[in-house]
Amino acid sequence: MLRLLLFLLILFCLELGVFLLLLPWTSLWEQNFFLVRYPVLVRYLLNHYVRGGISGVGLLNVWIAVYEFRHFRNTLTRLESRT
């Protein structure tokens, strides 16, 4: 069971990371519900620094996923020893 949960954590971090890394630079980001509904957000959400920050969080998530994948056995052994 722990193996499956750890694998799902890795998969979640990887998917979230890729999503956050790429989304701010697509047309979906520029034409979404929140920008239409709240025009005051346009100034902030279309700022390249904000986009870069969100992409940075995505890159961090990808790095966490790669790290956990590379240390899968060690993490699994540590978790199994606790239970």
N, CA, C and O atoms as a GROMACS GRO file, in nm:
protein
  332
    1MET      N    1   0.081  -0.120   0.000
    1MET     CA    2   0.000   0.000   0.000
    1MET      C    3   0.086   0.126   0.000
    1MET      O    4   0.055   0.223  -0.070
    2LEU      N    5   0.194   0.126   0.079
    2LEU     CA    6   0.282   0.242   0.083
    2LEU      C    7   0.349   0.265  -0.051
    2LEU      O    8   0.373   0.379  -0.092
    3ARG      N    9   0.380   0.156  -0.120
    3ARG     CA   10   0.443   0.167  -0.252
    3ARG      C   11   0.350   0.242  -0.348
    3ARG      O   12   0.394   0.330  -0.422
    4LEU      N   13   0.223   0.208  -0.345
    4LEU     CA   14   0.126   0.273  -0.432
    4LEU      C   15   0.109   0.421  -0.395
    4LEU      O   16   0.104   0.506  -0.483
    5LEU      N   17   0.101   0.450  -0.267
    5LEU     CA   18   0.086   0.589  -0.224
    5LEU      C   19   0.207   0.674  -0.261
    5LEU      O   20   0.193   0.789  -0.303
    6LEU      N   21   0.325   0.616  -0.246
    6LEU     CA   22   0.446   0.689  -0.283
    6LEU      C   23   0.451   0.712  -0.434
    6LEU      O   24   0.490   0.820  -0.479
    7PHE      N   25   0.413   0.611  -0.509
    7PHE     CA   26   0.408   0.626  -0.654
    7PHE      C   27   0.307   0.734  -0.695
    7PHE      O   28   0.335   0.814  -0.784
    8LEU      N   29   0.191   0.737  -0.630
    8LEU     CA   30   0.091   0.839  -0.660
    8LEU      C   31   0.139   0.979  -0.623
    8LEU      O   32   0.109   1.076  -0.692
    9LEU      N   33   0.214   0.989  -0.515
    9LEU     CA   34   0.273   1.117  -0.477
    9LEU      C   35   0.370   1.166  -0.584
    9LEU      O   36   0.368   1.283  -0.622
   10ILE      N   37   0.454   1.076  -0.633
   10ILE     CA   38   0.549   1.112  -0.738
   10ILE      C   39   0.476   1.154  -0.864
   10ILE      O   40   0.511   1.254  -0.926
   11LEU      N   41   0.375   1.079  -0.901
   11LEU     CA   42   0.298   1.110  -1.020
   11LEU      C   43   0.225   1.244  -1.006
   11LEU      O   44   0.221   1.323  -1.100
   12PHE      N   45   0.168   1.269  -0.888
   12PHE     CA   46   0.099   1.395  -0.863
   12PHE      C   47   0.196   1.513  -0.872
   12PHE      O   48   0.165   1.614  -0.936
   13CYS      N   49   0.312   1.501  -0.809
   13CYS     CA   50   0.410   1.610  -0.813
   13CYS      C   51   0.457   1.636  -0.957
   13CYS      O   52   0.474   1.751  -0.997
   14LEU      N   53   0.476   1.530  -1.032
   14LEU     CA   54   0.522   1.546  -1.170
   14LEU      C   55   0.414   1.614  -1.255
   14LEU      O   56   0.444   1.708  -1.329
   15GLU      N   57   0.291   1.567  -1.244
   15GLU     CA   58   0.183   1.627  -1.324
   15GLU      C   59   0.158   1.772  -1.284
   15GLU      O   60   0.143   1.858  -1.371
   16LEU      N   61   0.153   1.799  -1.156
   16LEU     CA   62   0.131   1.936  -1.110
   16LEU      C   63   0.246   2.026  -1.154
   16LEU      O   64   0.223   2.140  -1.196
   17GLY      N   65   0.367   1.975  -1.145
   17GLY     CA   66   0.483   2.054  -1.186
   17GLY      C   67   0.482   2.089  -1.333
   17GLY      O   68   0.507   2.204  -1.370
   18VAL      N   69   0.452   1.992  -1.417
   18VAL     CA   70   0.447   2.019  -1.561
   18VAL      C   71   0.333   2.116  -1.592
   18VAL      O   72   0.348   2.206  -1.675
   19PHE      N   73   0.220   2.097  -1.526
   19PHE     CA   74   0.107   2.186  -1.545
   19PHE      C   75   0.143   2.330  -1.509
   19PHE      O   76   0.117   2.422  -1.586
   20LEU      N   77   0.203   2.350  -1.392
   20LEU     CA   78   0.239   2.484  -1.347
   20LEU      C   79   0.355   2.542  -1.426
   20LEU      O   80   0.366   2.664  -1.440
   21LEU      N   81   0.440   2.457  -1.478
   21LEU     CA   82   0.553   2.504  -1.556
   21LEU      C   83   0.509   2.558  -1.691
   21LEU      O   84   0.563   2.659  -1.739
   22LEU      N   85   0.412   2.493  -1.753
   22LEU     CA   86   0.373   2.530  -1.889
   22LEU      C   87   0.251   2.621  -1.899
   22LEU      O   88   0.243   2.704  -1.989
   23LEU      N   89   0.157   2.607  -1.808
   23LEU     CA   90   0.029   2.680  -1.820
   23LEU      C   91   0.043   2.832  -1.828
   23LEU      O   92  -0.026   2.892  -1.911
   24PRO      N   93   0.128   2.897  -1.749
   24PRO     CA   94   0.132   3.044  -1.756
   24PRO      C   95   0.176   3.099  -1.892
   24PRO      O   96   0.159   3.218  -1.917
   25TRP      N   97   0.230   3.017  -1.978
   25TRP     CA   98   0.280   3.065  -2.107
   25TRP      C   99   0.189   3.024  -2.224
   25TRP      O  100   0.228   3.038  -2.340
   26THR      N  101   0.069   2.974  -2.194
   26THR     CA  102  -0.024   2.934  -2.299
   26THR      C  103  -0.137   3.036  -2.311
   26THR      O  104  -0.150   3.126  -2.228
   27SER      N  105  -0.217   3.020  -2.415
   27SER     CA  106  -0.330   3.111  -2.435
   27SER      C  107  -0.440   3.086  -2.331
   27SER      O  108  -0.522   3.174  -2.306
   28LEU      N  109  -0.442   2.969  -2.272
   28LEU     CA  110  -0.540   2.942  -2.165
   28LEU      C  111  -0.522   3.038  -2.048
   28LEU      O  112  -0.619   3.079  -1.984
   29TRP      N  113  -0.399   3.072  -2.021
   29TRP     CA  114  -0.369   3.163  -1.910
   29TRP      C  115  -0.419   3.304  -1.940
   29TRP      O  116  -0.467   3.374  -1.851
   30GLU      N  117  -0.408   3.345  -2.066
   30GLU     CA  118  -0.445   3.481  -2.104
   30GLU      C  119  -0.595   3.498  -2.124
   30GLU      O  120  -0.645   3.610  -2.119
   31GLN      N  121  -0.667   3.390  -2.147
   31GLN     CA  122  -0.810   3.399  -2.173
   31GLN      C  123  -0.885   3.304  -2.080
   31GLN      O  124  -0.940   3.203  -2.125
   32ASN      N  125  -0.888   3.336  -1.954
   32ASN     CA  126  -0.958   3.249  -1.860
   32ASN      C  127  -1.071   3.325  -1.788
   32ASN      O  128  -1.087   3.446  -1.803
   33PHE      N  129  -1.147   3.252  -1.714
   33PHE     CA  130  -1.264   3.305  -1.645
   33PHE      C  131  -1.229   3.420  -1.551
   33PHE      O  132  -1.299   3.521  -1.547
   34PHE      N  133  -1.122   3.404  -1.476
   34PHE     CA  134  -1.089   3.503  -1.374
   34PHE      C  135  -1.048   3.637  -1.433
   34PHE      O  136  -1.077   3.742  -1.376
   35LEU      N  137  -0.981   3.634  -1.547
   35LEU     CA  138  -0.942   3.760  -1.610
   35LEU      C  139  -1.061   3.833  -1.669
   35LEU      O  140  -1.063   3.956  -1.674
   36VAL      N  141  -1.161   3.758  -1.715
   36VAL     CA  142  -1.282   3.820  -1.767
   36VAL      C  143  -1.369   3.872  -1.652
   36VAL      O  144  -1.423   3.982  -1.659
   37ARG      N  145  -1.380   3.792  -1.548
   37ARG     CA  146  -1.467   3.825  -1.436
   37ARG      C  147  -1.408   3.937  -1.348
   37ARG      O  148  -1.481   4.023  -1.299
   38TYR      N  149  -1.277   3.933  -1.330
   38TYR     CA  150  -1.209   4.031  -1.244
   38TYR      C  151  -1.099   4.101  -1.325
   38TYR      O  152  -0.984   4.058  -1.322
   39PRO      N  153  -1.132   4.207  -1.396
   39PRO     CA  154  -1.034   4.274  -1.482
   39PRO      C  155  -0.914   4.332  -1.406
   39PRO      O  156  -0.809   4.355  -1.465
   40VAL      N  157  -0.930   4.355  -1.278
   40VAL     CA  158  -0.818   4.410  -1.201
   40VAL      C  159  -0.703   4.309  -1.191
   40VAL      O  160  -0.588   4.348  -1.170
   41LEU      N  161  -0.732   4.181  -1.207
   41LEU     CA  162  -0.629   4.077  -1.201
   41LEU      C  163  -0.541   4.072  -1.325
   41LEU      O  164  -0.432   4.015  -1.322
   42VAL      N  165  -0.588   4.131  -1.434
   42VAL     CA  166  -0.512   4.126  -1.559
   42VAL      C  167  -0.372   4.182  -1.540
   42VAL      O  168  -0.273   4.126  -1.588
   43ARG      N  169  -0.365   4.290  -1.470
   43ARG     CA  170  -0.236   4.356  -1.446
   43ARG      C  171  -0.136   4.263  -1.377
   43ARG      O  172  -0.017   4.267  -1.406
   44TYR      N  173  -0.185   4.180  -1.287
   44TYR     CA  174  -0.096   4.093  -1.210
   44TYR      C  175  -0.072   3.959  -1.277
   44TYR      O  176   0.041   3.912  -1.284
   45LEU      N  177  -0.178   3.896  -1.325
   45LEU     CA  178  -0.165   3.761  -1.379
   45LEU      C  179  -0.096   3.756  -1.515
   45LEU      O  180  -0.044   3.651  -1.553
   46LEU      N  181  -0.094   3.866  -1.587
   46LEU     CA  182  -0.023   3.868  -1.715
   46LEU      C  183   0.119   3.923  -1.701
   46LEU      O  184   0.192   3.935  -1.800
   47ASN      N  185   0.158   3.957  -1.580
   47ASN     CA  186   0.294   4.003  -1.554
   47ASN      C  187   0.391   3.888  -1.571
   47ASN      O  188   0.368   3.778  -1.521
   48HIS      N  189   0.500   3.912  -1.642
   48HIS     CA  190   0.597   3.806  -1.668
   48HIS      C  191   0.666   3.756  -1.542
   48HIS      O  192   0.706   3.640  -1.536
   49TYR      N  193   0.681   3.841  -1.443
   49TYR     CA  194   0.742   3.798  -1.317
   49TYR      C  195   0.651   3.700  -1.242
   49TYR      O  196   0.698   3.602  -1.184
   50VAL      N  197   0.521   3.727  -1.244
   50VAL     CA  198   0.425   3.636  -1.181
   50VAL      C  199   0.423   3.504  -1.254
   50VAL      O  200   0.423   3.397  -1.192
   51ARG      N  201   0.421   3.510  -1.387
   51ARG     CA  202   0.424   3.387  -1.467
   51ARG      C  203   0.551   3.307  -1.439
   51ARG      O  204   0.547   3.185  -1.425
   52GLY      N  205   0.663   3.377  -1.431
   52GLY     CA  206   0.790   3.310  -1.401
   52GLY      C  207   0.791   3.249  -1.262
   52GLY      O  208   0.846   3.141  -1.242
   53GLY      N  209   0.730   3.318  -1.166
   53GLY     CA  210   0.722   3.263  -1.031
   53GLY      C  211   0.639   3.136  -1.025
   53GLY      O  212   0.675   3.040  -0.957
   54ILE      N  213   0.527   3.136  -1.097
   54ILE     CA  214   0.442   3.017  -1.100
   54ILE      C  215   0.514   2.904  -1.173
   54ILE      O  216   0.505   2.788  -1.132
   55SER      N  217   0.585   2.937  -1.280
   55SER     CA  218   0.664   2.834  -1.349
   55SER      C  219   0.775   2.782  -1.259
   55SER      O  220   0.811   2.664  -1.266
   56GLY      N  221   0.829   2.869  -1.176
   56GLY     CA  222   0.932   2.826  -1.081
   56GLY      C  223   0.878   2.727  -0.979
   56GLY      O  224   0.947   2.631  -0.942
   57VAL      N  225   0.756   2.750  -0.933
   57VAL     CA  226   0.692   2.655  -0.841
   57VAL      C  227   0.670   2.521  -0.913
   57VAL      O  228   0.686   2.415  -0.854
   58GLY      N  229   0.633   2.529  -1.040
   58GLY     CA  230   0.618   2.406  -1.120
   58GLY      C  231   0.749   2.332  -1.135
   58GLY      O  232   0.753   2.210  -1.125
   59LEU      N  233   0.856   2.406  -1.159
   59LEU     CA  234   0.988   2.344  -1.171
   59LEU      C  235   1.029   2.279  -1.039
   59LEU      O  236   1.091   2.173  -1.039
   60LEU      N  237   0.996   2.342  -0.930
   60LEU     CA  238   1.024   2.285  -0.798
   60LEU      C  239   0.948   2.153  -0.780
   60LEU      O  240   1.003   2.057  -0.726
   61ASN      N  241   0.822   2.149  -0.823
   61ASN     CA  242   0.744   2.025  -0.813
   61ASN      C  243   0.803   1.914  -0.900
   61ASN      O  244   0.807   1.799  -0.858
   62VAL      N  245   0.848   1.948  -1.019
   62VAL     CA  246   0.912   1.848  -1.104
   62VAL      C  247   1.040   1.797  -1.038
   62VAL      O  248   1.067   1.677  -1.041
   63TRP      N  249   1.116   1.887  -0.977
   63TRP     CA  250   1.239   1.847  -0.910
   63TRP      C  251   1.208   1.753  -0.793
   63TRP      O  252   1.279   1.655  -0.772
   64ILE      N  253   1.104   1.782  -0.718
   64ILE     CA  254   1.063   1.695  -0.606
   64ILE      C  255   1.025   1.558  -0.658
   64ILE      O  256   1.061   1.457  -0.597
   65ALA      N  257   0.952   1.553  -0.769
   65ALA     CA  258   0.911   1.424  -0.826
   65ALA      C  259   1.033   1.344  -0.871
   65ALA      O  260   1.040   1.223  -0.847
   66VAL      N  261   1.128   1.410  -0.936
   66VAL     CA  262   1.249   1.340  -0.980
   66VAL      C  263   1.331   1.292  -0.861
   66VAL      O  264   1.382   1.180  -0.860
   67TYR      N  265   1.342   1.376  -0.760
   67TYR     CA  266   1.415   1.337  -0.639
   67TYR      C  267   1.350   1.216  -0.572
   67TYR      O  268   1.419   1.120  -0.537
   68GLU      N  269   1.220   1.219  -0.555
   68GLU     CA  270   1.150   1.107  -0.492
   68GLU      C  271   1.159   0.980  -0.576
   68GLU      O  272   1.168   0.870  -0.522
   69PHE      N  273   1.157   0.996  -0.709
   69PHE     CA  274   1.170   0.880  -0.795
   69PHE      C  275   1.308   0.817  -0.782
   69PHE      O  276   1.321   0.695  -0.779
   70ARG      N  277   1.410   0.901  -0.776
   70ARG     CA  278   1.547   0.850  -0.764
   70ARG      C  279   1.573   0.786  -0.627
   70ARG      O  280   1.657   0.697  -0.616
   71HIS      N  281   1.501   0.831  -0.524
   71HIS     CA  282   1.519   0.778  -0.390
   71HIS      C  283   1.398   0.694  -0.346
   71HIS      O  284   1.366   0.686  -0.227
   72PHE      N  285   1.332   0.634  -0.443
   72PHE     CA  286   1.209   0.560  -0.417
   72PHE      C  287   1.231   0.449  -0.315
   72PHE      O  288   1.156   0.437  -0.219
   73ARG      N  289   1.333   0.368  -0.336
   73ARG     CA  290   1.358   0.255  -0.245
   73ARG      C  291   1.395   0.300  -0.104
   73ARG      O  292   1.349   0.242  -0.006
   74ASN      N  293   1.477   0.402  -0.094
   74ASN     CA  294   1.515   0.453   0.039
   74ASN      C  295   1.395   0.508   0.114
   74ASN      O  296   1.377   0.481   0.233
   75THR      N  297   1.313   0.585   0.045
   75THR     CA  298   1.194   0.641   0.108
   75THR      C  299   1.097   0.532   0.149
   75THR      O  300   1.039   0.536   0.257
   76LEU      N  301   1.080   0.433   0.062
   76LEU     CA  302   0.990   0.323   0.092
   76LEU      C  303   1.040   0.243   0.212
   76LEU      O  304   0.960   0.204   0.298
   77THR      N  305   1.169   0.220   0.221
   77THR     CA  306   1.226   0.148   0.334
   77THR      C  307   1.205   0.226   0.465
   77THR      O  308   1.172   0.168   0.568
   78ARG      N  309   1.226   0.358   0.459
   78ARG     CA  310   1.205   0.442   0.578
   78ARG      C  311   1.060   0.439   0.621
   78ARG      O  312   1.031   0.430   0.741
   79LEU      N  313   0.968   0.448   0.527
   79LEU     CA  314   0.827   0.449   0.560
   79LEU      C  315   0.782   0.315   0.616
   79LEU      O  316   0.701   0.310   0.709
   80GLU      N  317   0.832   0.206   0.559
   80GLU     CA  318   0.793   0.073   0.606
   80GLU      C  319   0.850   0.044   0.745
   80GLU      O  320   0.789  -0.029   0.822
   81SER      N  321   0.966   0.101   0.779
   81SER     CA  322   1.024   0.078   0.910
   81SER      C  323   0.946   0.152   1.020
   81SER      O  324   0.949   0.112   1.136
   82ARG      N  325   0.876   0.256   0.984
   82ARG     CA  326   0.798   0.333   1.081
   82ARG      C  327   0.667   0.262   1.117
   82ARG      O  328   0.615   0.282   1.227
   83THR      N  329   0.615   0.181   1.027
   83THR     CA  330   0.486   0.117   1.055
   83THR      C  331   0.502  -0.021   1.113
   83THR      O  332   0.403  -0.088   1.142
   0.00000   0.00000   0.00000
